[in-house]
Amino acid sequence: MRMSQEQIRNSLDQALKEEQFVIYIQPQYNHSNKALIGGEALVRWFHPEHGMQSPADFIPIFEETGQIPRLDLYVFEQVCKYQKSCIDRKEECYPISFNVSREDLQVPDYIDSMERIRQKYDVPVSFLRVEITESSAVGSIDFIVELVDRLHRLGYLVEMDDFGSGYSSLNVLKDLKVDIIKLDLKFFAGEVGGRGGIIISSVVNMAKWLNTPVIAEGVETKDQADYMLSIGCELIQGFYYSRPLPTEEFHKLTAQKTCQKSINPSQFIENLDTGRFWNPESLETLIFSNFVGGAAILLYSLDGSAEILRINNKYLREISMNLTEKDVLSNDPWGYFDAENKRIYQSTLEKAIKSKDEEECETWRTFVSGCCSPERLCILSSMQLIGTMENKYLFYIMIRNITKEKRIFNEIYASDQRFRAASEHENIYAWEYCIATKEMRPCFRCMRDLGVPAVVENYPEPLIDAGIFPPDYADMYRDWMRQIDAGAPSMEGVIPLTVGRIPFLIRYTTEFDENGRPVKAFGSARLIETKLPETDPAGGKKES
């Protein structure tokens, strides 16, 4: 039988004395592995004459009359009694959440009263979680922030209950350092997806990057539970898993093996406060925006999707395509890549995930802006993993546009290839001689055809010893080297090479530094058809 408001107002003292209020516990589960992770304590009133009274009837009245702090402390004591009984039986204890209302927090010594009760039953603070409602912070955020800090100093985890039910959720979350968010699923309005689903997905991702786990509250169907899991929220509370249970029934669940004793937040690199990247006044943002090169924050998922979350102005200048920050952030990052360059970039990201170290790659990308023709650019990317959450990874990316250097290199490489091909046809050998170190570096044909090593030290003695220069031409060739060392700009002559005495036209051109000192000489040998006389060796012709 439903009690009148007047009866409710006048019955609290007697009800507390006779322990007419009992706690029920609604289990909380990890939907990904079906493990129990804890529960929330809810009050039920069994009146000896009027029967069970709905919390929706008596709680607003006790709030109105200022009596709710007494009831909430009673509930907290019942939770401590229950946890103490588990401890005494040497059974596993799982965290139980209890409500602390706006009215409770207005009582000057309320937290002190909580602590006296907890210490009376000697319950570790790790078995208790404080729930405050989002509406508690509205209009008194500084006061609530101070109380939450105090609860943290005492060791409590603090949950924000009914998140999303008010109109200031984002402001509250920005200022209040809660440990867990309980997300109100009334957005679903009986179905998953749609506009409500988009909002919930955004809240879940936002909370996770704040390193704050989310419990979805009010989950009633498998579709809802599966949808929450699909967007990265695996922690579930609601009728889909269980109605609120008497403590005896909840105790039976904790005796089962499918239990998870802690809620794991997202993992971030040690000593890195990722959130400071989003604070416009932080040192990280100052460095990100002004004192590094082109930089971006990239979110990468193991399903292959990627999203650029933030870039600095130097990133845009590196690309030099008149793109705006909005253009870059709104476009699919993979849209700039062909299949092969996407594969290179993805494999480097995944290598960085495994190594936990900085990794680099070069990739070609095609950029298009509203006022420029498509342009293919080569970008050097340095990737550093800074955070993870489940199968998502946050990267700090430094970029440099190396298109000009790459094209110069490619032109040099192509020219070298053409020279090699021409050399093959013209029977030309080439090498470089360093005057200071007396080292000679031969071309590919020298190494392939004559067996010359990649670096010849004390040149030309090893080649004279190997018979490439015949003994009767050895002194003449040594004199060439002395003249080049002394600054002769060029040398030229016909010399028979190898034991077969095959005639080659040998040429040298000397390179000088800015002070006129010789530093290198570039030599070549071209096969000629002239047959040399088998008399005295031909001398070299010195040219100026």
C-alpha positions as CSV (number, residue, x, y, z in Angstrom):
1,M,0.0,0.0,0.0
2,R,1.4,3.4,-1.0
3,M,2.1,5.7,2.0
4,S,1.0,9.3,1.9
5,Q,3.6,12.1,1.8
6,E,2.9,13.0,5.4
7,Q,3.4,9.4,6.5
8,I,6.7,9.2,4.7
9,R,7.9,12.5,6.3
10,N,7.1,11.2,9.8
11,S,8.3,7.7,9.5
12,L,12.1,8.0,8.9
13,D,13.2,7.8,12.5
14,Q,11.2,4.7,13.3
15,A,12.1,3.1,9.9
16,L,15.9,3.6,10.6
17,K,15.5,2.3,14.2
18,E,13.8,-0.9,13.0
19,E,16.0,-1.3,10.0
20,Q,13.1,-1.3,7.6
21,F,15.4,-0.1,4.9
22,V,17.5,-2.8,3.2
23,I,20.0,-2.6,0.4
24,Y,19.7,-4.4,-2.9
25,I,22.8,-4.6,-5.1
26,Q,22.6,-4.4,-8.9
27,P,25.5,-6.3,-10.5
28,Q,27.8,-4.7,-13.0
29,Y,29.4,-6.8,-15.7
30,N,32.1,-6.7,-18.3
31,H,30.1,-7.6,-21.4
32,S,33.3,-8.7,-23.4
33,N,34.0,-11.6,-21.0
34,K,30.8,-11.8,-19.0
35,A,32.7,-11.2,-15.8
36,L,31.2,-9.6,-12.7
37,I,33.1,-6.4,-11.8
38,G,31.1,-5.0,-8.8
39,G,27.7,-3.6,-8.1
40,E,25.6,-0.6,-7.0
41,A,23.8,-0.4,-3.7
42,L,20.2,0.7,-4.0
43,V,17.8,1.2,-1.1
44,R,14.5,-0.6,-0.6
45,W,11.9,0.2,2.1
46,F,9.8,-2.6,3.5
47,H,7.3,-1.0,5.8
48,P,5.7,-3.5,8.3
49,E,2.2,-2.2,7.6
50,H,2.3,-0.6,4.2
51,G,4.6,-3.0,2.5
52,M,7.4,-2.1,0.0
53,Q,7.6,1.6,-0.9
54,S,9.0,2.8,-4.2
55,P,12.3,4.8,-3.9
56,A,10.7,7.2,-6.5
57,D,8.1,8.1,-3.8
58,F,10.2,8.4,-0.6
59,I,13.6,9.7,-1.8
60,P,12.3,13.1,-3.2
61,I,10.4,13.7,0.0
62,F,13.5,13.0,2.2
63,E,15.5,15.3,-0.1
64,E,12.9,18.0,0.3
65,T,12.8,17.7,4.1
66,G,16.6,17.5,4.5
67,Q,16.5,14.0,5.8
68,I,18.3,12.3,2.9
69,P,21.8,12.5,4.5
70,R,20.6,10.3,7.4
71,L,19.2,7.7,4.9
72,D,22.4,7.8,2.8
73,L,24.6,7.3,5.8
74,Y,22.4,4.3,6.8
75,V,22.8,2.8,3.3
76,F,26.6,3.4,3.5
77,E,26.7,1.6,6.8
78,Q,24.7,-1.4,5.3
79,V,27.2,-1.6,2.5
80,C,30.1,-1.6,5.0
81,K,28.4,-4.3,7.0
82,Y,28.0,-6.5,3.9
83,Q,31.6,-6.0,2.9
84,K,32.8,-6.7,6.4
85,S,30.8,-10.0,6.4
86,C,32.6,-11.0,3.2
87,I,36.0,-10.1,4.7
88,D,35.3,-12.1,7.9
89,R,34.3,-15.1,5.8
90,K,37.6,-14.7,3.9
91,E,35.7,-14.4,0.6
92,E,36.4,-12.2,-2.3
93,C,35.1,-8.7,-2.1
94,Y,34.0,-6.7,-5.1
95,P,33.6,-2.9,-5.1
96,I,30.2,-1.6,-4.2
97,S,29.1,1.9,-5.3
98,F,26.9,4.0,-3.0
99,N,25.2,7.3,-3.6
100,V,26.3,10.6,-2.1
101,S,23.6,13.2,-2.9
102,R,23.9,16.9,-3.4
103,E,22.2,17.4,0.0
104,D,24.8,15.0,1.6
105,L,27.6,17.2,0.4
106,Q,26.1,20.3,2.0
107,V,26.5,18.7,5.5
108,P,29.8,20.0,6.9
109,D,31.0,16.7,8.5
110,Y,29.3,14.2,6.1
111,I,32.6,12.8,4.8
112,D,33.9,12.6,8.4
113,S,30.8,10.6,9.3
114,M,31.4,8.2,6.4
115,E,35.0,7.7,7.5
116,R,33.9,6.9,11.1
117,I,31.5,4.3,9.8
118,R,34.1,2.7,7.5
119,Q,36.7,2.6,10.2
120,K,34.2,1.1,12.6
121,Y,33.8,-1.9,10.3
122,D,37.4,-1.8,9.1
123,V,36.5,-2.0,5.4
124,P,39.3,-1.1,3.0
125,V,38.5,1.9,0.9
126,S,39.2,0.0,-2.3
127,F,35.9,-2.0,-1.7
128,L,33.8,1.2,-1.8
129,R,33.1,3.6,-4.6
130,V,31.4,7.0,-4.2
131,E,28.7,8.0,-6.7
132,I,27.8,11.6,-7.2
133,T,25.3,12.8,-9.7
134,E,26.1,15.2,-12.5
135,S,23.4,17.6,-11.1
136,S,25.3,17.8,-7.8
137,A,28.0,19.9,-9.5
138,V,25.7,22.3,-11.3
139,G,26.1,25.8,-9.8
140,S,28.7,24.7,-7.2
141,I,31.5,23.2,-9.2
142,D,34.3,24.6,-7.1
143,F,32.8,23.2,-3.9
144,I,32.3,19.8,-5.5
145,V,35.8,19.8,-6.9
146,E,37.2,20.4,-3.4
147,L,35.1,17.5,-2.0
148,V,36.1,15.1,-4.8
149,D,39.8,16.0,-4.1
150,R,39.2,15.1,-0.5
151,L,37.6,11.8,-1.3
152,H,40.6,11.0,-3.6
153,R,43.0,11.8,-0.7
154,L,41.1,9.3,1.4
155,G,41.5,6.7,-1.3
156,Y,38.0,6.5,-2.7
157,L,37.2,6.1,-6.4
158,V,34.6,8.6,-7.5
159,E,31.9,7.9,-10.1
160,M,29.8,10.4,-11.9
161,D,26.3,9.0,-12.0
162,D,23.6,9.8,-14.6
163,F,26.1,11.4,-16.9
164,G,24.3,12.9,-19.9
165,S,21.0,13.4,-18.1
166,G,21.7,17.1,-17.4
167,Y,22.6,20.1,-19.6
168,S,26.2,20.7,-18.5
169,S,27.8,17.4,-18.9
170,L,30.9,18.5,-20.8
171,N,31.6,21.5,-18.5
172,V,31.3,19.2,-15.5
173,L,33.6,16.6,-17.0
174,K,36.1,19.2,-17.9
175,D,36.4,20.5,-14.3
176,L,35.7,17.4,-12.2
177,K,38.3,14.7,-12.0
178,V,36.0,11.7,-11.6
179,D,37.4,8.2,-11.9
180,I,34.5,6.5,-13.6
181,I,31.6,7.8,-15.7
182,K,28.2,6.1,-15.5
183,L,26.4,6.9,-18.8
184,D,22.7,7.3,-18.8
185,L,21.3,5.4,-21.7
186,K,18.0,7.2,-22.1
187,F,19.5,8.5,-25.3
188,F,18.6,5.2,-26.8
189,A,14.9,5.7,-26.4
190,G,14.3,2.0,-26.9
191,E,16.7,1.5,-29.9
192,V,20.4,1.5,-30.6
193,G,22.2,3.6,-33.1
194,G,20.8,6.8,-34.6
195,R,21.5,10.2,-33.3
196,G,21.6,9.0,-29.7
197,G,24.1,6.3,-30.6
198,I,26.4,8.9,-32.2
199,I,26.3,11.0,-29.1
200,I,27.0,8.0,-26.9
201,S,29.9,6.9,-29.1
202,S,31.4,10.3,-28.9
203,V,31.1,10.5,-25.1
204,V,32.7,7.0,-24.7
205,N,35.7,8.0,-26.9
206,M,36.1,11.4,-25.1
207,A,36.0,9.7,-21.7
208,K,38.5,7.1,-22.7
209,W,41.0,9.7,-23.9
210,L,40.5,11.3,-20.4
211,N,41.6,7.9,-19.1
212,T,38.2,7.5,-17.5
213,P,36.3,4.1,-17.8
214,V,32.6,4.2,-18.7
215,I,29.8,2.1,-17.2
216,A,26.7,2.0,-19.3
217,E,23.7,2.2,-17.0
218,G,20.2,1.1,-17.8
219,V,21.1,-1.5,-20.4
220,E,18.0,-3.6,-21.0
221,T,18.6,-5.6,-24.2
222,K,21.3,-7.6,-25.9
223,D,21.3,-5.2,-28.8
224,Q,22.1,-2.3,-26.5
225,A,24.8,-4.3,-24.7
226,D,26.4,-5.4,-28.0
227,Y,26.2,-1.9,-29.4
228,M,28.0,-0.4,-26.3
229,L,30.7,-3.1,-26.7
230,S,31.1,-2.2,-30.4
231,I,31.9,1.4,-29.5
232,G,34.4,0.5,-26.8
233,C,32.2,0.5,-23.7
234,E,32.3,-3.1,-22.3
235,L,31.1,-2.3,-18.7
236,I,27.3,-2.8,-18.3
237,Q,24.7,-2.4,-15.6
238,G,21.0,-3.0,-16.2
239,F,18.2,-5.5,-16.5
240,Y,19.8,-7.3,-19.4
241,Y,22.2,-8.9,-16.9
242,S,20.3,-8.6,-13.7
243,R,17.7,-6.7,-11.7
244,P,18.9,-5.3,-8.3
245,L,19.4,-8.3,-6.0
246,P,19.1,-8.9,-2.2
247,T,22.5,-9.1,-0.7
248,E,22.2,-12.9,-0.3
249,E,21.7,-13.4,-4.0
250,F,24.4,-11.0,-4.9
251,H,26.8,-12.9,-2.6
252,K,26.1,-16.0,-4.6
253,L,27.4,-14.3,-7.8
254,T,30.6,-13.2,-6.1
255,A,31.3,-16.9,-5.3
256,Q,31.4,-17.7,-9.0
257,K,34.6,-17.8,-10.9
258,T,33.6,-15.4,-13.7
259,C,34.6,-12.3,-11.8
260,Q,36.9,-9.3,-12.6
261,K,38.0,-7.4,-9.5
262,S,39.1,-4.1,-11.1
263,I,38.0,-1.7,-13.8
264,N,40.9,-1.0,-16.1
265,P,41.3,2.5,-17.6
266,S,42.9,3.2,-20.9
267,Q,46.7,2.8,-20.8
268,F,49.0,5.7,-21.6
269,I,52.8,6.0,-21.9
270,E,54.4,6.4,-18.5
271,N,54.7,10.0,-17.3
272,L,52.8,11.4,-20.3
273,D,49.6,13.3,-19.5
274,T,48.0,13.0,-22.9
275,G,45.2,15.4,-22.0
276,R,47.7,18.2,-21.9
277,F,47.9,18.1,-25.7
278,W,44.3,19.5,-25.7
279,N,44.9,22.3,-23.2
280,P,45.6,25.5,-25.1
281,E,47.7,26.9,-22.3
282,S,49.8,23.8,-21.6
283,L,53.5,23.6,-22.3
284,E,52.8,20.6,-24.6
285,T,50.5,22.7,-26.7
286,L,53.0,25.6,-26.9
287,I,55.7,23.2,-28.0
288,F,53.4,21.4,-30.4
289,S,52.3,24.7,-32.0
290,N,55.5,26.7,-32.1
291,F,58.7,24.8,-31.5
292,V,58.5,21.7,-33.5
293,G,58.2,21.0,-37.2
294,G,55.0,19.8,-38.9
295,A,53.2,17.7,-36.3
296,A,49.9,15.8,-35.9
297,I,48.0,13.7,-33.4
298,L,46.8,10.5,-35.1
299,L,44.3,8.0,-33.9
300,Y,44.8,4.5,-35.4
301,S,42.7,1.4,-35.0
302,L,43.8,-2.2,-35.6
303,D,40.8,-2.6,-38.0
304,G,42.8,-0.3,-40.3
305,S,40.9,3.0,-39.8
306,A,42.7,6.2,-39.0
307,E,41.8,9.7,-38.0
308,I,43.8,12.9,-37.7
309,L,42.7,14.6,-34.5
310,R,45.0,17.6,-34.4
311,I,47.7,19.4,-36.5
312,N,49.8,22.5,-36.1
313,N,50.4,25.3,-38.6
314,K,53.8,23.9,-39.6
315,Y,52.1,20.7,-40.8
316,L,50.1,22.8,-43.3
317,R,53.2,24.6,-44.4
318,E,55.1,21.4,-45.0
319,I,52.3,20.3,-47.4
320,S,52.1,23.7,-49.0
321,M,48.9,23.0,-50.8
322,N,46.7,25.8,-49.5
323,L,44.8,23.3,-47.4
324,T,43.1,24.4,-44.1
325,E,43.2,22.6,-40.8
326,K,39.5,21.8,-41.4
327,D,40.4,20.2,-44.8
328,V,42.9,17.9,-43.2
329,L,40.9,17.0,-40.1
330,S,37.7,16.2,-42.1
331,N,39.3,14.1,-44.8
332,D,40.1,10.4,-44.6
333,P,43.9,10.2,-44.1
334,W,44.0,7.1,-46.3
335,G,42.6,9.1,-49.2
336,Y,46.0,10.6,-49.9
337,F,47.7,7.2,-50.3
338,D,47.8,4.6,-53.1
339,A,47.7,1.0,-52.0
340,E,51.5,0.4,-51.7
341,N,52.2,3.6,-49.8
342,K,49.3,3.0,-47.4
343,R,50.7,-0.5,-46.7
344,I,54.1,1.1,-45.9
345,Y,52.6,3.7,-43.6
346,Q,50.3,1.1,-41.8
347,S,53.2,-1.3,-41.3
348,T,55.3,1.4,-39.7
349,L,52.5,2.4,-37.3
350,E,52.1,-1.3,-36.3
351,K,55.9,-1.6,-35.9
352,A,55.8,1.4,-33.6
353,I,53.0,-0.2,-31.5
354,K,55.2,-3.3,-31.0
355,S,58.5,-1.5,-30.4
356,K,57.1,1.3,-28.3
357,D,59.8,3.4,-30.0
358,E,60.0,6.0,-32.7
359,E,59.7,4.7,-36.2
360,E,60.1,6.4,-39.6
361,C,58.9,5.9,-43.1
362,E,58.8,7.7,-46.4
363,T,55.6,7.6,-48.4
364,W,54.2,9.3,-51.5
365,R,50.8,11.0,-51.2
366,T,48.6,12.9,-53.6
367,F,47.2,16.1,-52.2
368,V,44.4,18.2,-53.8
369,S,43.1,21.6,-52.7
370,G,40.4,23.9,-54.0
371,C,42.9,26.1,-55.9
372,C,45.7,23.8,-56.8
373,S,46.1,20.9,-59.2
374,P,46.8,17.5,-57.6
375,E,50.4,17.2,-56.5
376,R,52.3,14.1,-55.5
377,L,54.5,14.7,-52.4
378,C,57.0,12.5,-50.6
379,I,56.5,12.8,-46.8
380,L,59.0,11.6,-44.2
381,S,57.0,10.6,-41.1
382,S,58.4,10.0,-37.6
383,M,55.8,8.1,-35.4
384,Q,55.8,7.9,-31.6
385,L,53.1,5.9,-29.8
386,I,51.8,8.0,-26.9
387,G,48.6,6.1,-25.7
388,T,46.5,3.0,-26.2
389,M,42.9,2.0,-25.4
390,E,41.9,-1.5,-26.3
391,N,42.5,-1.7,-30.1
392,K,43.0,2.0,-30.6
393,Y,46.4,3.8,-30.6
394,L,47.3,7.4,-30.3
395,F,50.4,8.7,-32.1
396,Y,52.4,11.8,-32.2
397,I,53.5,12.2,-35.8
398,M,56.3,14.5,-37.1
399,I,56.4,15.1,-40.8
400,R,58.8,16.7,-43.3
401,N,58.2,17.3,-47.0
402,I,61.2,15.7,-48.7
403,T,59.8,15.8,-52.2
404,K,62.6,18.1,-53.6
405,E,65.4,16.0,-52.1
406,K,63.7,12.8,-53.3
407,R,63.3,14.1,-56.8
408,I,66.9,15.2,-56.9
409,F,68.0,11.8,-55.6
410,N,65.9,10.1,-58.2
411,E,67.3,12.2,-61.0
412,I,70.9,11.5,-59.8
413,Y,70.0,7.8,-59.5
414,A,68.5,7.8,-63.0
415,S,71.5,9.6,-64.4
416,D,73.7,7.1,-62.7
417,Q,71.7,4.3,-64.2
418,R,72.0,5.9,-67.6
419,F,75.7,6.4,-67.1
420,R,76.1,2.7,-66.1
421,A,74.3,1.6,-69.2
422,A,76.4,3.9,-71.4
423,S,79.5,2.7,-69.7
424,E,78.6,-0.9,-70.5
425,H,78.2,0.0,-74.1
426,E,81.3,2.1,-74.3
427,N,83.5,-0.1,-72.2
428,I,84.2,2.7,-69.7
429,Y,85.4,2.2,-66.1
430,A,85.3,5.0,-63.6
431,W,86.5,5.6,-60.0
432,E,87.0,8.3,-57.4
433,Y,90.4,9.0,-55.7
434,C,90.6,10.9,-52.4
435,I,93.9,12.7,-52.2
436,A,94.0,13.2,-48.4
437,T,93.4,9.6,-47.5
438,K,94.8,7.9,-50.7
439,E,91.6,5.9,-51.0
440,M,90.1,4.9,-54.3
441,R,86.4,3.9,-54.7
442,P,85.7,2.0,-57.9
443,C,82.5,1.7,-60.1
444,F,80.5,-1.4,-60.3
445,R,82.2,-2.6,-63.5
446,C,85.7,-2.3,-61.9
447,M,84.5,-4.5,-59.0
448,R,82.7,-6.9,-61.3
449,D,85.2,-7.3,-64.1
450,L,88.5,-6.7,-62.4
451,G,87.8,-7.8,-58.9
452,V,88.6,-4.4,-57.4
453,P,87.4,-4.1,-53.7
454,A,84.8,-1.5,-52.8
455,V,87.6,0.7,-51.2
456,V,91.2,0.5,-52.2
457,E,93.6,2.0,-49.6
458,N,97.1,3.3,-50.3
459,Y,96.1,3.6,-54.0
460,P,97.5,2.6,-56.5
461,E,99.9,0.1,-54.8
462,P,97.3,-2.7,-54.3
463,L,96.3,-2.6,-58.0
464,I,100.0,-2.6,-59.1
465,D,100.6,-5.6,-56.8
466,A,97.5,-7.3,-58.4
467,G,98.9,-6.8,-61.9
468,I,96.1,-4.6,-63.1
469,F,98.8,-2.0,-63.9
470,P,101.7,-3.8,-65.6
471,P,105.1,-3.5,-63.8
472,D,106.7,-1.5,-66.7
473,Y,104.0,1.2,-66.3
474,A,103.9,1.2,-62.5
475,D,106.5,4.0,-61.9
476,M,104.8,6.2,-64.6
477,Y,101.4,5.8,-62.9
478,R,102.9,6.5,-59.5
479,D,104.3,9.7,-60.9
480,W,100.8,10.6,-62.2
481,M,99.4,10.3,-58.7
482,R,102.2,12.5,-57.3
483,Q,101.4,15.2,-59.9
484,I,97.7,15.0,-59.0
485,D,98.5,15.2,-55.3
486,A,100.5,18.3,-56.1
487,G,97.6,19.9,-58.0
488,A,97.7,18.9,-61.6
489,P,94.3,19.8,-63.0
490,S,94.2,16.8,-65.3
491,M,96.1,13.8,-66.7
492,E,95.7,11.7,-69.8
493,G,97.5,8.8,-71.4
494,V,97.1,5.3,-72.9
495,I,98.0,2.5,-70.6
496,P,97.8,-1.3,-71.1
497,L,95.9,-2.8,-68.2
498,T,95.8,-6.3,-66.8
499,V,98.1,-9.2,-67.7
500,G,96.5,-9.2,-71.2
501,R,97.9,-5.6,-71.7
502,I,94.6,-4.3,-73.1
503,P,94.9,-0.7,-74.1
504,F,92.8,1.9,-72.3
505,L,92.7,5.7,-72.5
506,I,93.1,6.8,-68.9
507,R,91.9,10.3,-67.9
508,Y,91.9,12.2,-64.6
509,T,90.1,15.4,-63.6
510,T,91.0,17.0,-60.3
511,E,88.5,18.8,-57.9
512,F,89.7,21.6,-55.7
513,D,88.4,23.2,-52.5
514,E,87.6,26.9,-52.0
515,N,91.3,27.5,-51.2
516,G,92.6,25.9,-54.3
517,R,93.8,22.8,-52.7
518,P,93.2,19.5,-54.5
519,V,90.8,17.2,-52.7
520,K,89.6,14.6,-55.2
521,A,90.4,13.2,-58.6
522,F,87.9,11.5,-60.9
523,G,89.4,8.8,-63.1
524,S,88.1,6.9,-66.1
525,A,89.4,4.2,-68.4
526,R,87.9,3.8,-72.0
527,L,88.8,0.8,-74.1
528,I,90.6,1.8,-77.4
529,E,91.4,-0.2,-80.5
530,T,94.9,1.1,-80.9
531,K,97.5,-1.7,-80.5
532,L,100.4,-0.5,-78.3
533,P,104.0,-1.1,-79.2
534,E,105.8,-3.7,-77.1
535,T,108.6,-1.3,-76.3
536,D,109.0,1.4,-73.6
537,P,105.8,2.5,-71.9
538,A,104.1,5.6,-73.2
539,G,104.3,8.5,-70.9
540,G,101.4,10.5,-69.5
541,K,100.6,13.8,-71.0
542,K,100.3,16.5,-68.5
543,E,97.6,19.2,-69.3
544,S,97.0,22.5,-67.7
